[in-house]
Amino acid sequence: GTGADLSVLPVDIKSASNFVMENCTATKVHSLIQNTSGWNITIRNCEVTESGRGMALGTVQGATIENVKVDATKYGIRMDAGYNNNATIKDCQIRAFIPVVVRKASVNSSVVFNGTNTMTPTNTDGLWCAIGTSEYEANGVMPTAPTAHVTVTLNDAGLNPAGVYGAANL
């Protein structure tokens, strides 16, 4: 997908289940994918550049994001923890205001980082992962604390745990 004014949305799904997106590129778009809910989404070998956002997975239960590159102004990967969501992020390179955001964190869930990830935040707070009931959108304005436990597992020695906000366990 290629856009001109960051309004193009290549993939918009209300409820994806057993969905696989591979080898896709998007430039100057709103985001590569906006999904609302579902089960088992895999996004692999995709690239999003010069865009407003990377991808929004909604309340999907069981997400795998692997070998994805994102260069966006707002967020790289956004998930909603309104169900028992579990996500694995592996070998990704994400540059955004907030590379990974988990919002609506009202139910226990987990995010696991495997392999070698590069998370480059453009915010001035130094956060590369923000977890809360609201979204982290402005420097110095932390999201409302999560009302459930979101466990973040760093199986990636290159990621700094100090850049994670709101995790129950780290």
C-alpha positions in Angstrom: 0.0 0.0 0.0 1.1 3.5 -0.8 -0.6 6.6 0.4 -0.2 10.3 -0.1 -1.6 11.9 3.0 -1.4 9.3 5.8 -5.1 8.5 5.5 -4.8 5.2 3.5 -5.5 2.0 5.5 -4.4 -1.0 3.5 -6.0 -3.7 5.8 -9.0 -3.0 8.1 -10.5 -6.0 9.8 -13.2 -6.2 12.5 -12.3 -9.7 13.8 -9.4 -11.7 12.4 -8.9 -15.3 13.3 -6.0 -17.5 12.1 -4.9 -14.6 9.9 -1.4 -14.4 8.4 0.0 -11.3 6.8 3.4 -11.8 5.2 5.8 -9.9 2.9 3.8 -6.7 2.8 5.0 -3.1 2.6 3.3 0.1 3.2 4.5 3.7 2.7 2.9 7.0 3.8 -0.2 5.3 5.1 -2.3 5.7 8.3 -1.1 2.2 9.4 -0.6 -1.2 7.7 -3.4 -2.9 9.6 -6.2 -2.0 12.0 -7.8 -5.0 13.6 -10.5 -5.0 16.3 -10.5 -8.5 17.8 -10.0 -12.2 17.1 -7.6 -15.0 17.6 -4.2 -16.0 16.3 -2.8 -13.2 14.1 0.7 -13.5 12.6 2.4 -10.6 10.9 5.7 -11.5 9.4 8.3 -9.9 7.1 6.4 -6.7 6.7 7.7 -3.1 6.5 5.9 0.2 7.2 7.7 3.4 6.4 7.0 7.2 6.6 3.7 6.5 8.1 1.5 7.8 11.0 1.3 4.4 12.8 2.5 0.9 12.3 -0.2 -1.6 13.2 -3.1 -1.9 15.6 -4.1 -5.4 16.6 -7.0 -4.6 18.9 -7.9 -7.3 21.5 -6.6 -10.2 19.4 -5.8 -13.2 21.6 -2.5 -14.7 20.4 -0.5 -12.4 18.2 2.9 -13.1 16.7 4.8 -10.2 15.1 8.1 -11.3 13.6 10.8 -9.6 11.5 8.7 -6.4 11.1 10.2 -2.9 10.4 8.2 0.2 11.3 9.0 3.9 10.9 6.0 5.9 12.2 5.3 9.1 13.9 2.8 7.8 16.6 3.0 4.1 17.5 4.7 1.0 16.1 2.6 -1.8 17.5 -0.6 -1.1 19.5 -2.6 -3.8 21.3 -5.6 -3.7 23.6 -5.5 -5.8 26.7 -9.3 -6.2 27.2 -9.1 -10.0 27.1 -6.4 -12.5 28.0 -4.2 -11.3 25.2 -0.8 -12.8 24.6 1.7 -11.4 22.1 5.1 -12.4 20.9 7.3 -9.8 19.2 10.5 -11.2 17.6 13.3 -9.7 15.6 11.6 -6.3 14.9 13.0 -2.9 14.3 10.6 -0.2 15.3 11.0 3.6 15.4 8.1 5.6 16.6 6.9 8.0 19.3 6.1 4.8 21.2 7.3 1.6 19.6 4.9 -0.7 21.6 1.8 0.4 23.4 -0.7 -1.8 25.3 -3.8 0.2 26.1 -7.1 -0.7 27.8 -5.1 -3.0 30.1 -7.9 -4.3 32.2 -7.3 -8.0 32.0 -4.2 -10.0 32.7 -2.1 -10.5 29.6 1.5 -10.9 28.5 4.0 -9.6 25.9 7.1 -11.5 25.2 10.1 -10.1 23.3 12.3 -12.8 21.7 15.3 -12.6 19.4 16.9 -9.3 18.6 14.6 -6.3 18.6 15.5 -2.6 18.1 13.0 -0.3 19.7 13.8 3.4 19.0 11.4 5.8 20.8 11.1 9.4 19.6 9.4 10.5 22.8 11.5 12.5 25.4 10.6 10.2 28.2 12.7 7.3 27.0 9.9 4.8 26.9 9.8 2.1 24.2 6.8 0.2 25.7 3.9 1.8 27.6 1.1 -0.1 29.3 -2.0 1.5 30.7 -5.7 1.9 30.5 -5.2 5.0 28.2 -2.8 5.5 25.4 0.6 7.2 25.8 0.5 10.1 23.3 2.4 13.1 24.7 5.8 13.7 26.2 5.6 13.8 30.0 2.0 12.5 30.2 2.1 8.9 31.3 -0.9 6.7 30.5 -3.3 5.9 33.3 -1.9 2.9 35.2 -3.2 -0.6 34.1 -6.0 -2.1 36.2 -4.7 -5.7 35.5 -1.3 -7.4 35.4 0.5 -7.2 32.1 3.6 -9.3 32.2 6.5 -8.3 29.9 9.2 -10.9 29.3 12.4 -9.7 27.8 14.2 -12.7 26.2 16.2 -10.0 24.4 19.3 -8.7 26.3 19.4 -5.6 24.1 16.2 -4.2 25.3 16.4 -1.9 28.3 13.8 -2.7 31.0 13.9 1.0 32.1 12.1 1.8 28.9 9.0 -0.1 29.9 6.1 1.6 31.8 3.3 -0.1 33.6 4.4 -3.7 33.5 3.2 -5.8 36.5 6.2 -8.2 36.1 9.3 -7.6 34.1 
